[in-house]
Amino acid sequence: MVNLINLLSSVVFHLLHPLLREALKDRGISEPTEPQRMAIPEILAGNNVLVIAPTGSGKTETAMLPILSKMLEGGVEKPGIYVLYITPLRALNRDLLDRIRWWGERVGFRVDVRHGDTDKADRQRQSKTPPHILITTPEMLQAIMTGRRLLEHLRELRWVVVDEVHELAEDKRGVQLSVALERLRYHVGRDFQIVGLSATVGSPVEVAKFLVGDGRPFKVVLVSFARYMKLDVARPKPDEEDHKIAEVSGLFPDVVARLRYIKRLVEENRSTLVFVNTRSMAELLGFRFSQLFNDLPIAVHHSSLSKMVRISVEERLKKGELKAVVATSSLELGIDIGHVDLVVQYISPHQVTRLLQRVGRSGHRLTSVPRGVVVGEDINDVIEAVVVVKRARSGLVEPTQIPRKPYDVLVNQVVAFLMLKPRWRLEELHQVIKRAYPYRDLTIEELRRVVKFMNDLYPRLAFYYEDSDVVARPRGRGFYRYFYETLSMIPDERQYAVVNEKTGELVGTLDESFVAEYGNVGVKFIFRGRPWLITGIEERSIKVVEVSDPTGAIPSWIGEEIPVPYEVAQEVGLLRRRAQGGDHRAIAEEYGVNEDVARYIVEEMSKHRGPLPDDKTVVIEQFRENVVIVHAAFGTQVNRTLGKLVGELLIKALEKPVGIHQDPYGIIIQSAEPLAAELVGEQLRRLATLDVREIAELLKSALVKSGSFKRRILHVAKKMGAVDKDADVYSVSMSKLVEAFSGTVVFDEALRETLERDLDLEHTVDVIQRMRNGEIAVVYSASPTYLGEVLYEKLSHRLEIIPPERLKRLVLDSTKARLLNYTMLAVCQDCGWHGLVRVGEVTELVCPRCGGVNVGVVRVVRSDNLEREAKRGAEEVRRTAELLRRYGWVGLYALASRLPIEAVEEVLNSVGTSDLNKLTEALQEAEREYLKQRLLE
């Protein structure tokens, strides 16, 4: 068998053109990887292929080697773009570009890149002398197809490679791309071969159909490494040392135990990725490590950090300067960070897909085994982690949900079709669009309704002639402005200033998603470790006062959480039942975890008294006089749906508002007045008497009042050109917006998106049906239970409520860590040397090439081309060089702040440079004032 595999391996590379075989030798590659062995023959045969394989398994070469081979064998006859390589990464990966460029140019083909930072000279050059292979993004493809010359060059297109397909299949960027590819086929006048590259997906056939379009043939090459992965769950128990550190640091002992456990893993391995589920947790964990173990070389990586900081972290990990990186999903994608020995997932990843994608970043060589450890928090989290790991080993990946015929993307793409050709018969347009898989069941009546809406807008986005059933391009700038302003389907999220009403001090900023859902007077929320009460709302700012009681407060980052699927939550309920009074050895064996974790689960479940909430039992608990907890192991989206339904019925019954907060394992209902568990149970029983249509109507009634739906409708209206792109949740009356768009395609699309993305009506209806049939029992607990305490305490525990006396020191340390970790581009004005420097790693700024001190910095780098950035920032370099000559390293430290250069000089002049703590405090205060002024302008 081994000899047969070796024979097949060598045969695969022999199928390639001789020039490529030589290039493989130059690259030191003698054996193909498993995806290469399986996919290269299929691609050479001209099939559309979706390759699903882990990161680091050579997927880029899997696609490009056979395509280059076919190009060498006579596929390239005249000037033009023959290959489009489309990647969804918002910051194009330099390693990916270098690799494709090396392969292409090694065998005689021009490779070029087109993205938002491509300058005018490069764009003109591409128009006159097109590359054979063009690397671009889904958004830039929209713009490329408006250029007359580039459109002509694209007539030669033969191959399209779509990278990271799993990133596109579940969102509107992918839907937009799928229609754009149909438009491209229409323009070219024939089909082209499609190769998709993807990490773990739950519905390979669905994703392949999405990739190639409706009705086209395809092959799926699936290489699952889940069976080889080493996965484990850990729940470190605090020891005496943890308690001592906790006392000094003010952290919880179990938090310290987890941090020390991760530190040990980091020290035992060459390089480690520590994944978390939110940006806030990444910052918090990174800060804790710097607070407790400041000699541990570790950095933070997430999407809100500047591009240059992210690139710097990636490069330092690759070079071995960092031992570990704390990251969110920003490092799930195929970014080259070199070899990673171990992945630590801090707190359950909630989904099998997430776990496999993240752990797949380790063992980045095919001879290495990917290793991952999930470090659990409380009992629910640990059980969930155990379930996710078991499902991962069994290959039970969550199904991929492709959006179904979204109307906002349809408006956007009808405009794009009109850019391509000014008049279309509606029937012809319908035939082209429905070839895109997300629109396969779009009716011509639905399309007609959308173009009529576009006709009625001001400015018009389309003329629709009903008598001839023709759509035409309108005159005027509004049409073109709309197109170029909506190249991207990524929602434009605003930020709002949070201002202390008593002091006028800027506390920080909140994302629009949180503000839309919870930004009402009287709401309590946790921010930067403190509880605040909203007292007033202005256009771009929220007035707050600090309060002492965090009860009922919600986390400011609540919308970021990854949802727990229904199936995972149900299995958590099942394991609870088995664990209560069960044998920990049997659980360890069945679920494939160590005995310490299994023992922890059994011990914790033995603490629960009263009815047990499991996969077949809902427990309604009277937790406090005004707080009722509905224990329900149904997952995030089902519990959110149930919460909205029960909440709507309660509001009608009480004629007063109630607060609803859901968790994957429960719904917490709070009232300003006493609230009886029996009343909540009564609404749940009432829900079980409704049919599907009545449930849907009740849910719609609850949704249209919610902030999340209003935010959805605003984003959809912007994408459809019905609302100004600068509108936000406070600049327009959201209630009037909902009313104005009721009955239109805007309302319908916002409702569809909310039901698909935020809720789970299908499983909720199933749960209600099972309650009706008695398959799910609904029981009561008159007194608080252990699992109720866990659920309720988790809110304050994970929010890390910090005593006021410690907060100032923590904030100061956090700011110091931020400034010391900041990376800038240093430029020598004498010899022209330039390079990235991290503030905490230099003692003085001296040019390493000429030894001169005439060195300045560019503080924010916008592209990967450092030479161009150095030229662009020449004036900034000159000004900062003067400041650095006067103040030395402290000047560099101050320049890492968010202040303009003149404000940095003012702070340095007034405070001096002798006391770093005083300087940091002064920079903090100046930053707050500066940000406040900018947000309130």
PEUR-V143660 format. One record per backbone hydrogen bond with DSSP energy under -1.0 kcal/mol. NH is the residue of the N-H (numbers start at 1). CO is the residue of the C=O. E is the energy in kcal/mol with one decimal. If there is no record, write none. Layout:
NH|CO|E / NH|CO|E
//
This chain:
5|1|-2.1 / 6|2|-2.4 / 7|3|-2.3 / 8|4|-2.6 / 9|5|-2.5 / 10|6|-2.2 / 11|7|-2.2 / 12|8|-2.2 / 13|9|-1.3 / 14|10|-1.4 / 16|13|-1.1 / 21|17|-1.8 / 22|18|-2.1 / 23|19|-2.0 / 24|20|-2.5 / 25|21|-1.6 / 26|22|-2.3 / 27|23|-1.9 / 28|25|-1.1 / 29|24|-2.8 / 37|33|-2.8 / 38|34|-2.1 / 39|35|-2.8 / 40|36|-2.0 / 43|39|-2.5 / 44|40|-2.6 / 45|41|-1.5 / 46|43|-1.6 / 47|42|-2.0 / 49|194|-2.0 / 50|219|-2.5 / 51|196|-3.3 / 52|221|-3.3 / 53|198|-2.3 / 57|54|-1.3 / 62|58|-1.8 / 63|59|-1.8 / 64|60|-2.7 / 65|61|-2.4 / 67|63|-1.1 / 68|64|-3.1 / 69|65|-2.2 / 70|66|-2.1 / 71|67|-2.2 / 72|68|-2.4 / 73|69|-1.4 / 74|71|-1.2 / 75|70|-1.1 / 81|153|-1.6 / 82|132|-2.0 / 83|132|-2.1 / 84|159|-2.1 / 85|134|-2.7 / 86|161|-3.5 / 87|136|-2.4 / 97|93|-2.2 / 98|94|-2.7 / 99|95|-2.3 / 100|96|-2.4 / 101|97|-2.7 / 102|98|-2.3 / 103|99|-2.3 / 104|100|-2.8 / 105|101|-2.8 / 106|102|-2.0 / 107|103|-1.0 / 109|104|-2.9 / 112|133|-2.3 / 114|135|-2.7 / 118|115|-1.8 / 123|119|-2.2 / 124|120|-2.6 / 125|121|-2.2 / 126|122|-2.3 / 127|123|-1.8 / 128|124|-2.2 / 129|125|-3.4 / 133|110|-2.1 / 134|83|-2.8 / 135|112|-2.8 / 136|85|-2.5 / 141|137|-1.8 / 142|138|-1.0 / 143|139|-1.1 / 144|140|-2.9 / 145|141|-1.8 / 146|143|-1.9 / 147|144|-1.5 / 151|147|-2.5 / 152|148|-1.6 / 153|149|-2.3 / 154|150|-2.1 / 155|152|-1.3 / 156|153|-1.5 / 157|154|-1.9 / 158|82|-2.4 / 159|82|-2.3 / 160|193|-2.6 / 161|84|-3.1 / 162|195|-2.5 / 163|86|-3.2 / 165|197|-2.7 / 167|164|-1.7 / 168|165|-1.3 / 169|165|-2.4 / 171|168|-1.6 / 175|171|-1.3 / 176|172|-2.5 / 177|173|-2.0 / 178|174|-2.5 / 179|175|-1.9 / 180|176|-2.2 / 181|177|-2.4 / 182|178|-1.1 / 183|179|-2.3 / 184|180|-2.2 / 185|181|-2.2 / 186|182|-2.3 / 187|183|-2.2 / 188|184|-2.8 / 189|185|-2.5 / 193|158|-2.6 / 195|160|-2.5 / 196|49|-2.9 / 197|162|-2.7 / 198|51|-2.5 / 207|203|-2.6 / 208|204|-2.2 / 209|205|-2.3 / 210|206|-2.4 / 211|207|-2.1 / 212|208|-2.4 / 213|209|-2.2 / 214|435|-3.4 / 216|213|-1.2 / 219|48|-2.3 / 221|50|-3.1 / 223|52|-3.3 / 228|225|-1.3 / 229|225|-1.2 / 230|370|-2.7 / 232|372|-1.5 / 234|374|-3.0 / 243|239|-1.9 / 244|240|-2.0 / 245|241|-2.4 / 246|242|-2.5 / 247|243|-1.9 / 248|244|-1.6 / 249|245|-3.0 / 250|246|-2.4 / 256|252|-2.1 / 257|253|-2.4 / 258|254|-1.8 / 259|255|-2.4 / 260|256|-2.8 / 261|257|-2.0 / 262|258|-2.4 / 263|259|-2.5 / 264|260|-2.1 / 265|261|-2.0 / 266|262|-2.6 / 267|263|-2.5 / 268|264|-1.7 / 272|323|-2.1 / 273|342|-2.2 / 274|325|-3.1 / 275|344|-2.9 / 276|327|-2.4 / 282|278|-1.8 / 283|279|-2.4 / 284|280|-2.6 / 285|281|-2.9 / 286|282|-2.5 / 287|283|-2.4 / 288|284|-2.3 / 289|285|-2.3 / 290|286|-2.0 / 291|287|-2.1 / 292|288|-2.6 / 293|289|-3.0 / 296|293|-2.1 / 298|296|-1.3 / 299|324|-1.4 / 301|326|-2.6 / 305|302|-1.6 / 310|306|-2.2 / 311|307|-2.7 / 312|308|-2.5 / 313|309|-2.3 / 314|310|-2.5 / 315|311|-2.7 / 316|312|-2.4 / 317|313|-2.2 / 318|314|-2.2 / 319|315|-2.3 / 321|316|-2.2 / 322|316|-1.3 / 323|297|-2.8 / 324|297|-1.5 / 325|272|-1.5 / 326|299|-3.0 / 327|274|-2.6 / 328|301|-1.3 / 331|328|-1.7 / 332|329|-2.0 / 335|333|-2.4 / 341|271|-1.9 / 342|271|-1.3 / 343|371|-2.0 / 344|273|-3.3 / 345|373|-3.0 / 346|275|-3.0 / 347|375|-2.7 / 355|351|-1.8 / 356|352|-2.7 / 357|353|-2.5 / 358|354|-2.5 / 359|355|-3.1 / 360|356|-1.9 / 361|358|-1.7 / 362|359|-2.2 / 363|340|-2.7 / 368|365|-2.1 / 372|230|-2.9 / 373|343|-2.2 / 374|232|-2.7 / 375|345|-2.9 / 376|234|-2.9 / 382|378|-2.6 / 383|379|-2.5 / 384|380|-2.3 / 385|381|-2.4 / 386|382|-2.4 / 387|383|-2.3 / 388|384|-2.8 / 389|385|-2.5 / 390|386|-2.2 / 391|387|-2.6 / 392|388|-2.3 / 393|389|-2.2 / 394|390|-1.4 / 395|392|-1.2 / 396|391|-2.8 / 397|395|-1.7 / 405|438|-1.9 / 410|406|-1.4 / 411|407|-2.4 / 412|408|-2.0 / 413|409|-2.6 / 414|410|-2.4 / 415|411|-2.0 / 416|412|-1.5 / 417|413|-2.4 / 418|414|-2.0 / 419|415|-1.5 / 420|416|-1.5 / 421|417|-2.4 / 424|471|-2.8 / 426|469|-2.7 / 429|425|-2.4 / 430|426|-2.6 / 431|427|-2.2 / 432|428|-1.8 / 433|429|-2.4 / 434|430|-2.4 / 435|432|-1.1 / 436|433|-1.8 / 439|436|-1.8 / 440|437|-1.7 / 442|439|-1.9 / 447|443|-1.9 / 448|444|-2.4 / 449|445|-2.3 / 450|446|-1.9 / 451|447|-2.5 / 452|448|-2.2 / 453|449|-1.8 / 454|450|-2.1 / 455|451|-1.9 / 456|452|-1.6 / 461|454|-2.0 / 463|472|-2.8 / 465|470|-2.9 / 469|465|-1.4 / 470|465|-1.6 / 471|424|-3.0 / 472|463|-2.7 / 473|422|-2.5 / 481|477|-3.0 / 482|478|-2.3 / 483|479|-1.7 / 484|480|-2.3 / 485|481|-1.9 / 486|482|-1.2 / 493|491|-1.1 / 496|510|-2.3 / 497|540|-2.2 / 498|508|-2.9 / 499|542|-2.8 / 500|505|-3.1 / 501|544|-3.1 / 504|500|-3.1 / 507|498|-3.3 / 508|498|-1.1 / 510|496|-2.0 / 512|494|-1.8 / 515|511|-2.0 / 516|512|-3.1 / 517|513|-1.3 / 518|514|-3.0 / 519|515|-2.1 / 520|518|-2.7 / 522|534|-2.9 / 523|520|-1.9 / 525|532|-2.4 / 526|554|-2.4 / 527|530|-2.8 / 530|527|-1.7 / 532|525|-2.9 / 533|545|-2.7 / 534|523|-2.5 / 535|543|-2.5 / 536|543|-1.4 / 538|541|-2.8 / 542|497|-3.1 / 543|536|-2.8 / 544|499|-2.4 / 545|533|-1.9 / 547|531|-2.0 / 553|550|-2.5 / 554|524|-1.4 / 556|526|-1.3 / 558|555|-1.5 / 560|557|-2.1 / 569|565|-2.2 / 570|566|-2.3 / 571|567|-1.8 / 572|568|-1.8 / 573|569|-2.0 / 574|570|-1.9 / 575|571|-2.4 / 576|572|-2.2 / 577|573|-1.6 / 578|574|-1.9 / 579|575|-2.4 / 580|576|-1.9 / 582|579|-2.1 / 587|583|-1.8 / 588|584|-2.5 / 589|585|-2.2 / 590|586|-2.6 / 591|587|-2.7 / 593|588|-1.4 / 598|594|-1.8 / 599|595|-2.9 / 600|596|-2.2 / 601|597|-2.2 / 602|598|-2.2 / 603|599|-2.8 / 604|600|-2.7 / 605|601|-2.4 / 606|602|-1.5 / 607|604|-1.2 / 608|605|-1.0 / 618|777|-3.3 / 619|631|-1.3 / 620|779|-2.9 / 621|629|-3.3 / 622|781|-2.4 / 623|621|-1.4 / 623|627|-1.1 / 624|627|-2.1 / 628|669|-2.5 / 629|621|-2.4 / 630|667|-2.9 / 631|619|-3.3 / 634|632|-1.9 / 635|664|-2.1 / 636|564|-1.6 / 639|635|-2.1 / 640|636|-2.0 / 641|637|-2.1 / 642|638|-3.2 / 643|639|-2.6 / 644|640|-2.0 / 645|641|-2.2 / 646|642|-3.1 / 647|643|-2.4 / 648|644|-2.1 / 649|645|-1.9 / 650|646|-2.6 / 651|647|-2.5 / 652|648|-1.7 / 653|649|-2.1 / 654|650|-3.2 / 655|651|-2.3 / 659|670|-3.0 / 661|668|-2.5 / 663|666|-3.0 / 666|663|-1.3 / 667|630|-2.1 / 668|661|-3.5 / 669|628|-3.1 / 670|659|-2.7 / 671|626|-1.8 / 675|625|-2.7 / 680|676|-1.4 / 681|677|-2.5 / 682|678|-2.2 / 683|679|-1.6 / 684|680|-1.8 / 685|681|-2.5 / 686|682|-2.1 / 687|683|-2.1 / 688|684|-1.3 / 689|686|-1.4 / 690|687|-1.3 / 695|691|-2.5 / 696|692|-2.4 / 697|693|-2.1 / 698|694|-2.4 / 699|695|-2.5 / 700|696|-2.3 / 701|697|-2.2 / 702|698|-1.9 / 703|699|-2.7 / 704|700|-2.3 / 706|703|-2.0 / 710|706|-1.9 / 711|707|-2.4 / 712|708|-2.0 / 713|709|-2.8 / 714|710|-1.8 / 715|711|-2.3 / 716|712|-2.7 / 717|713|-2.4 / 718|714|-2.1 / 719|715|-2.2 / 720|716|-1.6 / 721|718|-1.5 / 722|717|-2.6 / 723|717|-1.0 / 727|724|-1.9 / 737|733|-2.2 / 738|734|-2.3 / 739|735|-2.2 / 740|736|-3.1 / 741|737|-1.9 / 744|741|-2.3 / 748|744|-2.1 / 749|745|-2.1 / 750|746|-2.3 / 751|747|-2.4 / 752|748|-2.5 / 753|749|-2.6 / 754|750|-2.1 / 755|751|-2.5 / 756|752|-2.3 / 757|753|-2.9 / 758|754|-2.1 / 759|754|-1.3 / 764|760|-1.6 / 765|761|-2.7 / 766|762|-1.7 / 767|763|-2.5 / 768|764|-2.6 / 769|765|-2.3 / 770|766|-2.2 / 771|767|-2.0 / 772|768|-2.3 / 773|769|-2.1 / 775|770|-1.7 / 776|770|-1.7 / 777|616|-2.5 / 779|618|-2.7 / 781|620|-2.4 / 789|785|-2.1 / 790|786|-2.3 / 791|787|-2.2 / 792|788|-2.6 / 793|789|-3.4 / 794|790|-1.7 / 797|793|-3.2 / 798|794|-2.8 / 799|795|-1.0 / 800|797|-1.2 / 801|796|-1.2 / 802|529|-2.3 / 806|803|-1.6 / 807|803|-1.1 / 810|806|-2.1 / 811|807|-2.9 / 812|808|-2.3 / 813|809|-2.6 / 814|810|-2.5 / 815|811|-2.4 / 816|812|-2.4 / 817|813|-2.5 / 818|814|-2.1 / 819|815|-2.6 / 820|816|-2.8 / 821|817|-1.6 / 824|837|-2.6 / 825|858|-2.3 / 826|835|-3.0 / 827|856|-2.8 / 828|833|-3.1 / 829|854|-2.8 / 832|828|-1.4 / 835|826|-1.9 / 837|824|-2.9 / 839|822|-2.4 / 840|820|-2.9 / 841|838|-2.2 / 842|839|-1.3 / 846|844|-1.2 / 847|852|-3.0 / 851|847|-1.7 / 855|853|-2.1 / 856|827|-2.4 / 858|825|-2.8 / 866|864|-1.5 / 869|865|-2.2 / 870|866|-2.4 / 871|867|-1.7 / 872|868|-2.8 / 873|869|-2.3 / 874|871|-1.5 / 877|873|-2.7 / 878|874|-2.1 / 879|875|-2.2 / 880|876|-2.7 / 881|877|-2.2 / 882|878|-1.4 / 883|879|-1.6 / 884|880|-2.7 / 885|881|-2.0 / 886|882|-1.4 / 887|883|-2.5 / 888|884|-2.3 / 892|888|-1.2 / 893|889|-2.3 / 894|890|-2.3 / 895|891|-2.1 / 897|894|-1.7 / 904|900|-2.1 / 905|901|-2.3 / 906|902|-1.8 / 907|903|-2.2 / 908|904|-2.5 / 909|905|-2.6 / 910|906|-2.2 / 911|907|-2.6 / 912|908|-1.7 / 919|915|-2.2 / 920|916|-2.5 / 921|917|-2.4 / 922|918|-2.3 / 923|919|-2.5 / 924|920|-2.5 / 925|921|-2.4 / 926|922|-2.4 / 927|923|-2.6 / 928|924|-2.3 / 929|925|-2.2 / 930|926|-2.6 / 931|927|-2.9 / 932|928|-2.4 / 933|929|-2.4 / 934|930|-2.1 / 935|931|-2.6 / 936|932|-2.0
//
